[in-house]
């Protein structure tokens, strides 16, 4: 019952934020039948967090409940003052769909919070890192927040999503150990519900454009009156509204809960993740299904790469930037969809600035996404130049328009990320070319481009099709569907194509709808994202997995975009051919095969949730730190004491350890900075191993030296206020000497052999 009250309190914060920014949202989403209702929550938390960030980084106001609440109140006043008339009118007409989508959002949080309660531990993989960021931000008065694993420097990572989590944590008065899991549940709910909104609006726009699907309202039909979409009354017409719902739910499920076709290996024996073979070379065995299938294999199928997707992220529960950024990604895609029909006109300057702000939020949350969707915008604008030059008989959108819009986006993007970038150094060291020719390898480097020997990993075609084949089945069928609608015909002066024979031509497009065009943009960008890791990689510190992060971050977005596209394509075919399936007999096997493919990708969450959450057998609640009671009970008590009694961010000394271990658990669980935490992570963030390496020996000396002066000097060097001595410290430092701590400090906490010393200045 207590956890349910936490869920309601957490949800209420997003309800309030959404209400505050609903007027702005309605003004942005004029073409959405639901007025972008659910996106108001994402807009709200993004703007509030950014203002709090600006106030904190400029030292105008500290990060506190009062500051945050004041920003919310001012935002409410501005929204109501500017948009009050349209706001009230639309609320009266559209309240029912708002309630309907709010229920979807709340149920999504409850559902995944329930799932998470069966494995709530903030333990394993990189959860320590994410939890440490949140706790450090919560302890910060001003920004940038301190790196809890490398005092006295600030976090050199994309932490804005963690800041958004901390903002909601602060104003909800919920502990970070519970808020961590509630944020995961919220991200799942956002992914499902926002995708539902995009999918439903795509089908709404599609049906509105199709000549045989004009909207007819039967005012006498009382069906679905409670799901009235305001003045549109869409759900009163069963056929029209039902297909919109199906399109929305299909999109939501594909984006948030599907996997890839690697699940086919559950039907075959002798599968080796270390040396995978094409499934047709293995032994089929339906009787032994699922043949010890292990869900992470779908994300590490191609050698030395990572190719994750949202449903995997929600299961393994790392609160990383690419997961925290999903709502912003869907918001930007929704804005592009909303304005797609009218984009040939000069875009509203204010809207371009707003999109540039969101791209900046993306960058500060997960840098790759900001760059990917900046590219998306560029391709979108250039696509309309192509449309104007070759397809349209009238000049609608020139190269000047495209360059102008890209420049505005770029300038706004730069301005918005500037406060963050002043305290951040990117840790990528160049762009590598795969399989570079020998003469380039001898050159070594040319500008940002690197040419490294023995860097020639390529993905086998059958592995690429296993990972992306589900999507490209629909992509290829969609292209085949569209080809007959394109004709090149002769035209008079002003035509867009001119041949050497002197004849002019233009491309005539019949029944290719604006929504089809938007899906083609999604397909185009996504295909680039699949191809790029086969040609280039972004250089980081990992020698063998040099293209892992590149493929990971690019194909993650490809998965989201092509999930939306696949749902639309399937619904497009159903709507287009539903009356002619018997005449076109090839459609029957097509739809049957589509159902088989859908079944395969939707089996993935059954494997993953069943494995990770132990088939939902035991509910442990939402507190992510209770595992410590069994694993390290004395550490658990000490962490509770620290969080209650030590204010601000004094430096605490604890044992240094390797990444993915239980070391650095005190700094992670409290937000207090330590001398050195996970070394490899700091190596990545600082760009060179030479930066963190010297601290390894210094931490060891602090624990093992008997020389009081040496210890005191090192204490002063790192401004250490507290020393933690627990089970892991005793285990790691075999010659640990506590006598010196007693001479230069005093015990302020003790529980059996676990002690905390406060160092005397």
BAFIKE-266848 format. One record per residue (C-alpha): residue number from 0; x, y, z. Coordinates in steps of 0.25 Angstrom, whole numbers, plus 5000, padded with zeros to 4 digits. Layout:
   nr    c1    c2    c3
  NUM     X     Y     Z
...
//
This chain:
   nr    c1    c2    c3
    0  5000  5000  5000
    1  5011  5009  5003
    2  5018  5007  4990
    3  5004  5010  4983
    4  5004  5024  4990
    5  5018  5027  4985
    6  5013  5024  4971
    7  5001  5033  4972
    8  5010  5044  4978
    9  5020  5043  4967
   10  5009  5042  4956
   11  5003  5054  4962
   12  5015  5063  4960
   13  5015  5059  4945
   14  5000  5062  4945
   15  5003  5076  4950
   16  5014  5079  4941
   17  5006  5074  4929
   18  4994  5083  4933
   19  5004  5095  4935
   20  5009  5094  4921
   21  4997  5089  4914
   22  4994  5103  4908
   23  5007  5103  4901
   24  5006  5089  4897
   25  4992  5091  4891
   26  4998  5103  4883
   27  5009  5094  4878
   28  5001  5082  4874
   29  4989  5089  4866
   30  4988  5077  4856
   31  4988  5066  4866
   32  4974  5061  4870
   33  4978  5060  4884
   34  4985  5073  4884
   35  4998  5066  4889
   36  4992  5065  4903
   37  5002  5054  4908
   38  5014  5062  4902
   39  5011  5074  4912
   40  5018  5066  4923
   41  5031  5064  4915
   42  5030  5079  4911
   43  5028  5082  4926
   44  5039  5074  4932
   45  5049  5079  4921
   46  5046  5093  4923
   47  5046  5093  4938
   48  5058  5085  4939
   49  5066  5094  4929
   50  5062  5107  4936
   51  5066  5101  4950
   52  5079  5097  4943
   53  5081  5111  4938
   54  5078  5117  4952
   55  5088  5107  4958
   56  5099  5108  4948
   57  5099  5123  4949
   58  5098  5123  4964
   59  5085  5131  4964
   60  5077  5121  4972
   61  5081  5108  4979
   62  5074  5095  4975
   63  5063  5094  4985
   64  5049  5091  4986
   65  5046  5106  4987
   66  5053  5109  4975
   67  5047  5098  4967
   68  5033  5101  4972
   69  5035  5116  4969
   70  5039  5113  4955
   71  5026  5104  4953
   72  5017  5115  4958
   73  5023  5126  4949
   74  5022  5116  4937
   75  5007  5114  4941
   76  5005  5129  4941
   77  5012  5131  4927
   78  5004  5119  4921
   79  4991  5124  4926
   80  4993  5138  4922
   81  4998  5135  4908
   82  4989  5124  4904
   83  4977  5125  4913
   84  4966  5127  4903
   85  4969  5115  4894
   86  4973  5107  4906
   87  4959  5108  4912
   88  4952  5105  4899
   89  4960  5093  4896
   90  4959  5087  4910
   91  4944  5088  4909
   92  4944  5080  4896
   93  4955  5070  4898
   94  4954  5067  4913
   95  4950  5052  4910
   96  4962  5049  4901
   97  4971  5056  4912
   98  4965  5047  4923
   99  4966  5034  4914
  100  4981  5037  4911
  101  4984  5040  4925
  102  4978  5027  4929
  103  4988  5020  4919
  104  4999  5028  4925
  105  4996  5025  4940
  106  4993  5010  4937
  107  5007  5009  4930
  108  5014  5014  4942
  109  5006  5005  4951
  110  5009  4993  4942
  111  5024  4995  4941
  112  5025  4999  4956
  113  5019  4986  4959
  114  5029  4978  4950
  115  5041  4986  4956
  116  5036  4983  4970
  117  5040  4968  4967
  118  5055  4972  4965
  119  5056  4987  4970
  120  5071  4986  4973
  121  5080  4998  4969
  122  5091  4988  4968
  123  5099  4982  4956
  124  5102  4986  4942
  125  5104  5002  4943
  126  5093  5005  4953
  127  5103  5010  4963
  128  5107  5021  4953
  129  5093  5026  4950
  130  5089  5025  4964
  131  5101  5033  4968
  132  5099  5044  4958
  133  5084  5046  4963
  134  5089  5046  4978
  135  5100  5056  4975
  136  5091  5065  4968
  137  5081  5064  4980
  138  5092  5068  4989
  139  5096  5080  4980
  140  5093  5094  4983
  141  5098  5099  4970
  142  5103  5093  4957
  143  5110  5086  4950
  144  5108  5075  4960
  145  5121  5068  4966
  146  5126  5055  4961
  147  5124  5046  4972
  148  5135  5037  4968
  149  5146  5048  4965
  150  5147  5059  4975
  151  5147  5071  4973
  152  5143  5071  4958
  153  5129  5072  4953
  154  5122  5061  4945
  155  5127  5060  4931
  156  5115  5052  4926
  157  5102  5055  4919
  158  5094  5057  4932
  159  5082  5065  4929
  160  5073  5053  4929
  161  5078  5050  4943
  162  5075  5065  4947
  163  5061  5063  4942
  164  5060  5051  4951
  165  5065  5059  4963
  166  5055  5070  4960
  167  5043  5061  4961
  168  5050  5054  4973
  169  5051  5067  4980
  170  5037  5072  4978
  171  5031  5059  4981
  172  5038  5057  4994
  173  5041  5043  4991
  174  5055  5036  4994
  175  5064  5034  4982
  176  5064  5019  4985
  177  5050  5019  4982
  178  5050  5030  4971
  179  5060  5022  4963
  180  5050  5011  4961
  181  5038  5020  4959
  182  5046  5028  4948
  183  5048  5015  4941
  184  5033  5012  4942
  185  5030  5026  4937
  186  5040  5024  4925
  187  5033  5012  4921
  188  5020  5018  4922
  189  5024  5030  4914
  190  5030  5021  4903
  191  5017  5014  4902
  192  5007  5025  4903
  193  5015  5035  4895
  194  5017  5025  4884
  195  5002  5022  4885
  196  4999  5037  4883
  197  5008  5037  4871
  198  5002  5025  4865
  199  4988  5029  4867
  200  4990  5042  4861
  201  4997  5036  4849
  202  4985  5027  4846
  203  4976  5039  4849
  204  4983  5047  4839
  205  4984  5036  4829
  206  4969  5033  4830
  207  4966  5048  4828
  208  4974  5048  4815
  209  4969  5035  4809
  210  4958  5038  4799
  211  4950  5026  4803
  212  4951  5029  4818
  213  4945  5043  4820
  214  4940  5045  4834
  215  4925  5044  4836
  216  4919  5047  4849
  217  4906  5040  4853
  218  4901  5048  4865
  219  4891  5038  4868
  220  4901  5027  4870
  221  4904  5027  4885
  222  4915  5017  4884
  223  4928  5021  4892
  224  4922  5034  4897
  225  4931  5034  4908
  226  4943  5033  4899
  227  4938  5046  4891
  228  4949  5053  4885
  229  4943  5067  4887
  230  4937  5073  4874
  231  4943  5062  4866
  232  4934  5051  4872
  233  4944  5041  4866
  234  4940  5030  4875
  235  4926  5031  4873
  236  4928  5025  4859
  237  4933  5011  4862
  238  4941  5008  4850
  239  4948  5021  4849
  240  4951  5022  4864
  241  4954  5007  4866
  242  4965  5007  4855
  243  4972  5019  4861
  244  4972  5012  4875
  245  4978  5000  4868
  246  4989  5008  4861
  247  4992  5015  4874
  248  4993  5002  4883
  249  5001  4995  4872
  250  5011  5006  4871
  251  5012  5007  4886
  252  5014  4992  4888
  253  5025  4992  4876
  254  5033  5003  4882
  255  5033  4999  4897
  256  5031  4984  4897
  257  5036  4978  4885
  258  5050  4971  4882
  259  5056  4967  4869
  260  5056  4954  4861
  261  5068  4948  4869
  262  5057  4941  4877
  263  5056  4931  4865
  264  5068  4924  4872
  265  5059  4919  4883
  266  5054  4909  4873
  267  5068  4903  4870
  268  5078  4894  4877
  269  5093  4897  4879
  270  5092  4912  4878
  271  5105  4918  4883
  272  5105  4933  4886
  273  5120  4933  4885
  274  5120  4928  4871
  275  5106  4929  4865
  276  5102  4922  4853
  277  5091  4925  4843
  278  5079  4918  4849
  279  5077  4910  4837
  280  5090  4903  4840
  281  5085  4898  4853
  282  5075  4887  4858
  283  5061  4892  4859
  284  5054  4887  4872
  285  5040  4892  4875
  286  5039  4882  4886
  287  5050  4887  4894
  288  5046  4902  4892
  289  5051  4912  4897
  290  5065  4904  4897
  291  5071  4912  4908
  292  5069  4924  4901
  293  5076  4936  4908
  294  5070  4950  4905
  295  5083  4958  4905
  296  5087  4950  4893
  297  5078  4959  4885
  298  5086  4971  4888
  299  5100  4965  4886
  300  5097  4957  4874
  301  5108  4963  4865
  302  5122  4961  4870
  303  5128  4972  4878
  304  5116  4981  4877
  305  5103  4986  4885
  306  5090  4987  4878
  307  5080  4989  4889
  308  5065  4994  4889
  309  5055  5000  4899
  310  5049  4987  4904
  311  5063  4982  4908
  312  5066  4995  4915
  313  5054  4995  4923
  314  5057  4981  4928
  315  5072  4983  4931
  316  5068  4996  4938
  317  5080  5004  4936
  318  5076  5019  4936
  319  5085  5023  4925
  320  5084  5035  4916
  321  5078  5028  4904
  322  5067  5023  4913
  323  5064  5036  4919
  324  5064  5043  4906
  325  5053  5034  4900
  326  5042  5044  4904
  327  5049  5055  4897
  328  5052  5047  4885
  329  5037  5044  4883
  330  5033  5058  4886
  331  5042  5064  4875
  332  5037  5053  4865
  333  5023  5057  4869
  334  5026  5072  4866
  335  5031  5068  4853
  336  5019  5060  4850
  337  5010  5071  4854
  338  5016  5081  4845
  339  5019  5072  4834
  340  5007  5076  4824
  341  5011  5091  4826
  342  5026  5090  4826
  343  5027  5095  4811
  344  5023  5108  4817
  345  5032  5116  4825
  346  5033  5110  4839
  347  5029  5118  4850
  348  5042  5124  4856
  349  5037  5122  4870
  350  5035  5107  4867
  351  5049  5106  4861
  352  5055  5111  4874
  353  5046  5102  4882
  354  5051  5090  4874
  355  5066  5095  4876
  356  5063  5095  4891
  357  5058  5081  4891
  358  5070  5077  4882
  359  5079  5083  4893
  360  5072  5076  4904
  361  5075  5063  4896
  362  5089  5066  4895
  363  5091  5069  4909
  364  5083  5056  4912
  365  5090  5047  4902
  366  5099  5054  4892
  367  5097  5045  4881
  368  5082  5047  4880
  369  5083  5062  4879
  370  5092  5060  4867
  371  5084  5049  4861
  372  5071  5058  4861
  373  5078  5070  4856
  374  5082  5061  4844
  375  5067  5057  4844
  376  5063  5071  4843
  377  5073  5074  4832
  378  5068  5062  4824
  379  5054  5066  4826
  380  5057  5081  4821
  381  5065  5076  4809
  382  5054  5066  4806
  383  5044  5077  4804
  384  5054  5084  4795
  385  5054  5071  4786
  386  5039  5071  4787
  387  5038  5085  4783
  388  5048  5083  4771
  389  5044  5070  4766
  390  5030  5066  4770
  391  5022  5079  4772
  392  5018  5087  4760
  393  5020  5100  4768
  394  5031  5106  4776
  395  5028  5103  4790
  396  5041  5101  4798
  397  5054  5105  4793
  398  5068  5102  4797
  399  5069  5116  4804
  400  5057  5111  4813
  401  5065  5099  4817
  402  5078  5106  4820
  403  5071  5117  4827
  404  5063  5106  4836
  405  5076  5098  4838
  406  5084  5110  4842
  407  5073  5115  4852
  408  5073  5101  4858
  409  5088  5101  4859
  410  5089  5114  4865
  411  5078  5112  4876
  412  5084  5098  4879
  413  5098  5104  4881
  414  5092  5115  4890
  415  5084  5105  4899
  416  5095  5095  4901
  417  5106  5106  4904
  418  5104  5106  4919
  419  5105  5091  4919
  420  5117  5091  4909
  421  5125  5101  4917
  422  5127  5090  4928
  423  5127  5078  4919
  424  5138  5072  4910
  425  5134  5061  4900
  426  5141  5048  4902
  427  5141  5044  4887
  428  5155  5045  4881
  429  5151  5044  4866
  430  5144  5038  4855
  431  5149  5025  4850
  432  5148  5019  4836
  433  5146  5004  4836
  434  5155  4995  4827
  435  5163  5008  4823
  436  5172  5005  4811
  437  5187  5004  4814
  438  5191  5018  4809
  439  5181  5024  4819
  440  5186  5015  4830
  441  5200  5020  4828
  442  5195  5034  4829
  443  5188  5031  4842
  444  5180  5043  4843
  445  5173  5054  4835
  446  5166  5065  4843
  447  5156  5058  4851
  448  5157  5045  4843
  449  5165  5033  4848
  450  5171  5022  4840
  451  5175  5010  4849
  452  5180  4997  4845
  453  5173  4984  4849
  454  5160  4992  4850
  455  5151  4985  4840
  456  5139  4979  4847
  457  5128  4977  4837
  458  5114  4971  4841
  459  5110  4958  4833
  460  5098  4961  4825
  461  5090  4950  4832
  462  5092  4956  4845
  463  5088  4970  4840
  464  5075  4964  4835
  465  5073  4956  4848
  466  5073  4969  4855
  467  5066  4978  4846
  468  5059  4969  4837
  469  5045  4971  4844
  470  5045  4985  4840
  471  5051  4984  4826
  472  5040  4974  4823
  473  5030  4985  4824
  474  5039  4996  4818
  475  5042  4988  4805
  476  5027  4984  4804
  477  5024  4999  4806
  478  5033  5003  4795
  479  5027  4993  4786
  480  5013  4998  4790
  481  5018  5013  4786
  482  5025  5011  4773
  483  5013  5009  4764
  484  5008  5023  4770
  485  5020  5030  4764
  486  5020  5034  4749
  487  5029  5043  4741
  488  5021  5051  4731
  489  5024  5062  4721
  490  5021  5076  4725
  491  5022  5090  4720
  492  5031  5102  4725
  493  5034  5102  4740
  494  5035  5087  4741
  495  5045  5081  4750
  496  5053  5071  4741
  497  5060  5075  4728
  498  5066  5065  4719
  499  5077  5066  4708
  500  5066  5064  4698
  501  5060  5077  4702
  502  5048  5071  4708
  503  5043  5075  4721
  504  5037  5065  4731
  505  5032  5065  4745
  506  5029  5054  4755
  507  5014  5052  4757
  508  5010  5045  4770
  509  4997  5039  4772
  510  4991  5035  4785
  511  5004  5037  4793
  512  5000  5044  4805
  513  5007  5054  4814
  514  5007  5043  4825
  515  5014  5034  4815
  516  5024  5045  4813
  517  5027  5045  4828
  518  5029  5030  4829
  519  5039  5031  4817
  520  5047  5041  4825
  521  5047  5032  4837
  522  5052  5020  4827
  523  5062  5029  4821
  524  5069  5034  4834
  525  5068  5020  4840
  526  5074  5013  4828
  527  5086  5023  4830
  528  5087  5019  4844
  529  5088  5005  4841
  530  5099  5007  4830
  531  5108  5017  4837
  532  5113  5007  4847
  533  5118  4998  4835
  534  5126  5010  4830
  535  5130  5019  4842
  536  5132  5018  4857
  537  5134  5028  4868
  538  5147  5026  4875
  539  5146  5023  4890
  540  5155  5016  4900
  541  5151  5002  4896
  542  5161  4994  4887
  543  5153  4982  4883
  544  5139  4988  4884
  545  5142  5001  4876
  546  5129  5001  4868
  547  5120  4996  4880
  548  5116  5010  4885
  549  5114  5015  4870
  550  5105  5004  4866
  551  5098  5004  4880
  552  5094  5019  4880
  553  5090  5019  4865
  554  5082  5007  4864
  555  5075  5010  4877
  556  5068  5021  4870
  557  5066  5013  4857
  558  5058  5003  4866
  559  5049  5014  4871
  560  5047  5021  4857
  561  5045  5008  4850
  562  5035  5003  4860
  563  5026  5015  4858
  564  5028  5013  4843
  565  5025  4998  4843
  566  5012  5000  4851
  567  5008  5011  4841
  568  5011  5002  4829
  569  5003  4991  4834
  570  4991  4999  4837
  571  4993  5006  4824
  572  4992  4993  4817
  573  4980  4988  4825
  574  4972  5001  4822
  575  4976  5001  4807
  576  4973  4987  4804
  577  4963  4982  4815
  578  4951  4982  4804
  579  4960  4976  4793
  580  4967  4964  4801
  581  4960  4954  4793
  582  4963  4960  4780
  583  4978  4961  4783
  584  4981  4947  4788
  585  4995  4951  4791
  586  4991  4959  4802
  587  4986  4947  4811
  588  5000  4941  4812
  589  5005  4955  4814
  590  4997  4958  4826
  591  4999  4944  4831
  592  5014  4946  4831
  593  5013  4959  4837
  594  5005  4953  4849
  595  5016  4942  4850
  596  5027  4953  4850
  597  5019  4961  4861
  598  5018  4949  4869
  599  5033  4947  4869
  600  5037  4961  4873
  601  5026  4961  4884
  602  5031  4948  4890
  603  5044  4955  4894
  604  5038  4962  4907
  605  5033  4949  4912
  606  5047  4944  4911
  607  5054  4956  4917
  608  5044  4959  4928
  609  5042  4945  4932
  610  5057  4943  4934
  611  5061  4956  4940
  612  5049  4957  4949
  613  5048  4942  4953
  614  5035  4941  4946
  615  5029  4951  4956
  616  5029  4941  4968
  617  5034  4950  4979
  618  5030  4965  4981
  619  5041  4973  4989
  620  5035  4987  4988
  621  5041  4999  4981
  622  5052  5002  4990
  623  5065  5000  4982
  624  5074  4999  4993
  625  5068  4988  5002
  626  5077  4978  4995
  627  5088  4983  5004
  628  5081  4978  5016
  629  5085  4964  5012
  630  5097  4966  5004
  631  5104  4977  5013
  632  5095  4980  5025
  633  5106  4988  5032
  634  5108  4997  5019
  635  5093  4998  5018
  636  5092  5004  5032
  637  5104  5013  5030
  638  5098  5018  5017
  639  5085  5021  5024
  640  5092  5029  5035
  641  5100  5037  5025
  642  5088  5041  5017
  643  5081  5046  5030
  644  5093  5052  5037
  645  5103  5057  5027
  646  5099  5070  5019
  647  5104  5076  5007
  648  5116  5069  4999
  649  5128  5067  5008
  650  5138  5057  5002
  651  5138  5043  5008
  652  5149  5033  5006
  653  5145  5018  5002
  654  5152  5007  4995
  655  5154  5009  4980
  656  5150  4998  4971
  657  5148  4993  4956
  658  5135  4996  4948
  659  5123  4987  4950
  660  5128  4983  4964
  661  5122  4986  4978
  662  5133  4996  4981
  663  5129  5011  4981
  664  5116  5007  4987
  665  5116  5018  4998
  666  5118  5030  4988
  667  5108  5024  4979
  668  5097  5022  4990
  669  5099  5035  4997
  670  5104  5045  4986
  671  5117  5049  4995
  672  5129  5050  4986
  673  5141  5040  4988
  674  5155  5041  4983
  675  5153  5030  4972
  676  5141  5021  4969
  677  5140  5012  4957
  678  5154  5014  4950
  679  5150  5010  4935
  680  5138  5019  4935
  681  5147  5031  4940
  682  5157  5027  4929
  683  5146  5028  4919
  684  5140  5041  4924
  685  5154  5048  4926
  686  5159  5043  4912
  687  5172  5036  4917
  688  5176  5026  4928
  689  5187  5035  4932
  690  5177  5044  4940
  691  5171  5033  4949
  692  5182  5024  4950
  693  5191  5031  4961
  694  5179  5031  4970
  695  5179  5016  4971
  696  5192  5016  4979
  697  5188  5028  4987
  698  5175  5022  4992
  699  5183  5009  4996
  700  5193  5018  5003
  701  5182  5025  5011
  702  5177  5012  5016
  703  5190  5004  5018
  704  5201  5015  5022
  705  5205  5016  5037
  706  5211  5029  5034
  707  5202  5040  5040
  708  5208  5051  5033
  709  5207  5044  5019
  710  5192  5041  5022
  711  5190  5055  5026
  712  5196  5061  5014
  713  5188  5052  5005
  714  5175  5056  5013
  715  5178  5071  5010
  716  5181  5068  4996
  717  5167  5063  4993
  718  5160  5071  5004
  719  5155  5058  5011
  720  5146  5060  5022
  721  5141  5046  5025
  722  5148  5032  5024
  723  5139  5019  5022
  724  5144  5006  5027
  725  5135  4994  5024
  726  5136  4980  5019
  727  5141  4983  5005
  728  5152  4992  5010
  729  5157  4982  5020
  730  5156  4971  5009
  731  5163  4980  4999
  732  5174  4986  5007
  733  5180  4975  5015
  734  5190  4984  5022
  735  5179  4994  5026
  736  5184  5002  5038
  737  5173  5010  5046
  738  5182  5015  5056
  739  5185  5028  5048
  740  5170  5031  5046
  741  5169  5031  5061
  742  5180  5041  5062
  743  5175  5051  5051
  744  5160  5049  5054
  745  5150  5042  5062
  746  5139  5031  5060
  747  5125  5038  5058
  748  5119  5025  5054
  749  5121  5010  5058
  750  5113  4997  5055
  751  5122  4985  5059
  752  5134  4986  5050
  753  5128  4997  5041
  754  5133  5011  5045
  755  5132  5025  5039
  756  5144  5034  5044
  757  5142  5049  5043
  758  5155  5056  5040
  759  5160  5067  5049
  760  5164  5080  5040
//
